[in-house]
C-alpha cells in the first residue's frame, strides 16, 4: 500500500452520549473526511434515535458493542460517568477523547490514566479552547508572561448544571494558563457564589505562579452578555486573545519613553471551529500514536487546579459565615 493510500485510511469513530456536547461531536465527525462515523450510544433511546436520524448514522446498543467495531470514541456523558465509561472503553482497546472535566475526582482521573497506560491507548481530554486559532497564535509568541486577565462570561443555559462553573467554564482557562506559564501555582485566592442554581455560578480567582506570574480569572454562566477574552503582558509587549473572533492582537513597544512608539499586529491564524480542530488532532493521534496536544496528564493538571480553586472558594465562604471579614467597629 502506498503512503498516499495509507493517509486516506479513515478512523472508525463513535460518540457515547448524544446530548448537546455529544451531538456536536457527531456533527463534526460526519463532516471530517478522515473519520468514519459508526454510530452513537446513549441511555436515552428517543434522543439517540433523533440524533442518529439527523446525521445518518445508527444507534448502537451499548459500549460493549463498540469493541472491534471502532478505533476511537468521544465520551460526552455526564461528568460523574466519565471514569466508568472511559475506563471500560480503554479496556476494550478503544482510544478515547473524554470531555472536560476529565473526571469527577482526581482518583477517577488516575483510573483513566492507568487504564490508558495499561492498554497502550490514546487518552485525550476535551479542552477544546486549546485549539482556538487565537490561542494557537498566541502560543507562538509566549515569552515569560507575568500578568494575565481572563474573562469567560456567558448567559445562562440549562446545561452542565451538575457541576460548578469552575469545572464547567473556568477550567478551560486554567488549562490554558498551565500551558502558557508552565510553572506551579503557589497561591490561590478565590471567591464564588450560587446565583441561579445550587452550584457556584460565578467565580473569580487570583493565581500566583512560582515563575512570578499572576493571573486574575473570572468565569460566569449568569451574565447578560457573552465575553471570552484573555490578555497577558510580558516584557515590552501585550497580547490580547478574543476567543469568539479567534484572533490574537500583539502590541509591542518599539521605542519606550515619554512618547513611546507601538507596533500593533494581528498574529497570523486560520479560522476554524475549535471542536473541528480538536477532533482532527485526536484522529491524528489515533493514526500516528503521537501523544495528544491535551493528553490525560494535562487534563489531570487542570482538574487538580480547579479543585484547588474550589477549595479556595469554600474556604472564603466559610470565613464569611464566621464573620472573619467583618470590619471592627471603632471605639468612641
C-alpha positions in Angstrom: 0.0 0.0 0.0 1.4 3.4 -0.9 1.9 6.2 1.6 -0.8 8.2 -0.1 -3.3 5.4 0.3 -2.3 5.0 4.0 -3.0 8.6 4.6 -6.6 8.2 3.3 -7.4 5.4 5.7 -10.4 6.5 7.8 -10.6 6.2 11.5 -13.7 4.4 12.7 -15.4 6.5 15.4 -18.4 6.6 17.7 -19.9 9.0 20.2 -21.1 7.9 23.6 -23.6 10.5 24.9 -25.8 12.3 22.5 -26.6 15.5 24.5 -25.6 19.0 23.5 -21.8 18.3 23.5 -22.1 14.8 22.1 -24.4 15.9 19.2 -21.7 18.4 18.1 -19.1 15.6 18.1 -21.4 13.6 15.9 -21.9 16.5 13.5 -18.1 17.2 13.2 -17.2 13.5 12.8 -19.8 13.3 10.0 -18.1 16.3 8.3 -14.5 15.1 8.6 -13.3 13.2 5.6 -10.9 11.0 7.5 -13.5 9.8 10.0 -16.0 7.0 9.5 -18.9 7.5 11.9 -20.0 4.1 13.1 -22.8 5.2 15.4 -23.8 6.6 18.7 -24.6 5.2 22.2 -27.0 6.9 24.6 -29.1 5.8 27.5 -32.0 8.0 26.2 -33.3 5.9 23.3 -35.5 8.7 21.9 -32.7 11.2 21.9 -30.3 8.7 20.4 -32.7 7.9 17.6 -33.3 11.6 16.8 -29.6 12.4 16.6 -28.8 9.2 14.6 -31.5 10.1 12.1 -30.3 13.7 11.8 -26.7 12.7 11.0 -27.5 9.5 9.0 -25.8 7.0 11.4 -27.1 4.2 13.6 -27.8 3.7 17.3 -25.6 1.1 18.9 -26.9 -0.8 21.9 -24.1 -0.2 24.5 -20.4 0.5 24.9 -19.7 -3.2 24.8 -20.9 -3.3 21.2 -18.1 -0.9 20.2 -15.3 -3.5 20.7 -13.8 -4.3 17.4 -16.2 -2.0 15.6 -14.5 1.3 16.2 -11.0 2.6 16.7 -11.8 5.7 18.7 -14.7 7.2 20.8 -15.7 10.6 22.1 -17.2 10.3 25.6 -19.7 13.1 26.2 -21.7 11.6 29.1 -22.3 13.4 32.4 -19.0 14.1 34.3 -19.9 11.5 37.0 -19.8 8.8 34.3 -16.6 9.8 32.6 -14.3 7.4 34.5 -16.6 4.4 34.3 -17.3 4.7 30.6 -13.9 5.9 29.7 -12.1 3.1 31.6 -14.3 0.4 30.1 -13.7 1.7 26.5 -9.9 1.8 27.1 -10.1 -1.8 28.4 -11.9 -2.8 25.2 -8.9 -1.5 23.2 -10.5 1.8 22.0 -8.8 5.2 22.0 -10.8 7.8 24.0 -11.4 11.5 23.9 -13.2 12.4 27.2 -15.0 15.7 27.6 -13.8 18.1 30.2 -13.5 17.9 33.2 -11.9 14.6 32.6 -13.4 13.0 35.7 -15.4 13.8 38.9 -12.4 13.5 41.1 -8.6 13.1 40.9 -8.9 9.4 41.9 -11.1 8.8 38.9 -8.8 10.8 36.7 -6.0 8.5 37.9 -8.1 5.5 37.0 -8.4 6.8 33.4 -4.7 7.4 33.2 -3.9 3.9 34.5 -6.4 2.3 32.1 -4.8 4.1 29.1 -1.3 3.2 30.2 -2.2 -0.5 30.7 -3.7 -0.8 27.3 -1.3 1.5 25.4 -4.3 3.6 24.3 -4.6 7.3 23.4 -6.4 9.4 26.0 -7.2 12.9 25.1 -9.2 15.4 27.2 -11.7 17.8 25.6 -10.2 21.2 26.4 -11.2 22.5 23.0 -10.2 26.1 23.7 -6.6 25.0 23.4 -7.4 24.6 19.7 -8.9 28.0 19.3 -6.9 29.7 16.5 -6.4 32.8 18.7 -4.7 30.8 21.4 -2.7 28.8 18.9 -1.4 32.1 17.5 -0.6 33.5 21.0 1.3 30.3 21.9 3.9 31.2 19.2 5.0 34.4 20.9 4.9 33.5 24.6 8.0 34.7 26.4 7.8 34.6 30.2 4.4 36.2 30.7 3.9 37.9 34.0 0.3 39.1 34.2 -3.0 37.7 32.9 -6.5 39.0 32.9 -9.1 36.4 31.7 -12.8 36.8 31.4 -15.1 33.9 30.3 -18.7 35.1 30.8 -21.8 33.5 29.3 -25.6 33.8 29.5 -27.5 31.1 31.5 -28.3 27.9 29.6 -29.8 24.8 31.2 -26.8 22.5 30.6 -23.8 21.3 32.7 -25.7 22.3 35.8 -24.5 19.2 37.6 -21.1 20.9 38.1 -19.8 24.2 39.4 -18.8 26.9 37.0 -15.2 26.3 37.9 -15.4 22.9 36.3 -17.8 23.8 33.6 -16.3 27.1 32.3 -13.2 28.3 34.2 -11.3 25.0 33.7 -10.8 25.9 30.1 -8.7 28.9 31.2 -6.9 27.1 34.0 -5.7 24.6 31.4 -4.6 27.4 29.1 -2.8 29.1 31.9 -0.9 26.0 32.8 0.2 25.6 29.2 1.3 29.3 28.8 3.1 29.7 32.1 4.5 26.1 32.6 5.2 26.7 36.3 3.5 25.5 39.6 0.7 27.6 41.2 1.9 28.6 44.6 -1.1 30.5 46.0 -4.8 30.9 45.2 -7.4 33.3 46.5 -10.9 32.7 45.2 -14.5 33.6 45.6 -17.6 32.2 44.1 -21.4 32.2 44.7 -24.5 30.5 43.5 -26.9 32.7 41.7 -29.5 30.7 39.7 -28.6 27.2 40.8 -27.4 25.4 44.0 -23.9 25.3 42.4 -21.3 28.1 42.1 -22.4 30.1 39.1 -19.9 32.9 39.1 -16.3 32.7 40.3 -13.1 34.7 40.5 -9.6 33.5 41.3 -6.2 35.1 41.7 -3.4 32.7 41.0 0.3 33.2 41.9 2.8 31.1 40.0 6.3 30.1 41.0 7.7 32.0 38.0 6.4 35.2 39.4 3.4 35.4 37.0 0.0 36.4 38.4 -3.4 35.6 36.8 -6.9 37.0 37.5 -9.5 34.7 36.2 -13.3 35.3 36.1 -15.9 32.8 35.0 -19.7 33.2 34.9 -22.7 31.4 33.4 -25.2 34.0 34.5 -24.0 37.2 32.7 -26.1 39.4 30.5 -23.5 39.2 27.7 -21.0 36.8 26.3 -17.4 37.7 26.8 -14.4 35.4 26.1 -11.1 37.2 26.3 -7.6 36.6 27.6 -5.0 39.3 28.0 -1.4 38.8 29.1 1.6 41.1 29.5 5.3 40.2 29.0 8.4 42.3 28.7 7.7 45.3 26.3 4.5 43.7 24.9 0.9 42.9 25.4 -1.2 40.1 23.8 -5.0 40.1 23.7 -6.9 37.0 22.6 -10.5 37.2 21.6 -11.9 33.6 21.7 -15.1 34.5 19.9 -13.3 36.2 17.0 -10.5 33.7 17.1 -7.9 36.4 16.9 -4.8 37.4 18.8 -3.5 41.0 18.8 0.1 41.7 19.7 1.1 45.2 20.8 4.8 45.8 21.1 6.7 48.8 22.4 9.2 49.7 19.7 10.5 52.8 21.5 9.9 53.3 25.2 10.0 56.7 26.9 7.8 59.7 27.4 6.5 59.4 23.8 6.6 55.6 23.2 6.0 54.1 19.7 4.0 51.0 19.4 3.5 48.2 16.8 0.0 46.7 16.5 0.0 43.3 14.8 -2.8 40.7 14.4 -0.9 37.4 14.8 -1.4 35.0 11.8 -4.1 32.4 12.3 -6.5 30.4 10.2 -10.1 30.5 11.5 -11.6 27.1 12.3 -14.2 25.8 14.7 -12.2 24.7 17.7 -14.1 21.4 18.1 -13.2 20.5 14.5 -9.6 21.3 15.1 -9.7 19.3 18.3 -11.2 16.2 16.7 -8.8 16.4 13.7 -6.0 16.4 16.2 -7.5 13.5 18.1 -7.8 11.5 14.9 -4.2 12.3 14.0 -3.0 10.9 17.4 -5.1 7.8 16.9 -3.4 7.2 13.5 0.1 8.2 14.4 0.1 7.1 18.1 1.6 10.5 19.0 0.8 12.0 22.4 -2.3 14.3 22.1 -1.9 18.0 22.4 -4.1 17.8 25.6 -3.3 14.4 27.0 -4.6 12.8 30.1 -1.8 14.2 32.2 -2.7 17.8 31.1 -6.4 17.1 31.8 -5.5 15.9 35.3 -3.4 19.0 36.0 -6.3 21.3 35.0 -8.7 19.3 37.2 -6.3 19.4 40.2 -6.0 23.2 39.8 -9.8 23.5 39.5 -10.1 21.5 42.8 -7.7 24.0 44.4 -9.8 26.9 43.2 -12.9 25.3 44.5 -11.2 24.7 47.9 -10.4 28.4 47.9 -14.0 29.3 47.2 -15.2 27.1 50.0 -12.7 28.5 52.5 -13.8 32.0 51.6 -17.4 31.1 52.1 -16.6 29.5 55.5 -14.8 32.7 56.6 -17.7 34.8 55.5 -20.1 32.7 57.6 -17.8 33.0 60.6 -17.7 36.8 60.2 -13.9 36.7 59.5 -14.2 39.7 57.1 -16.3 41.9 59.4 -14.9 45.3 60.0 -14.3 46.0 63.7 -16.3 49.0 65.0 -14.2 51.9 66.1 -14.2 52.6 69.8 -15.7 56.0 70.6 
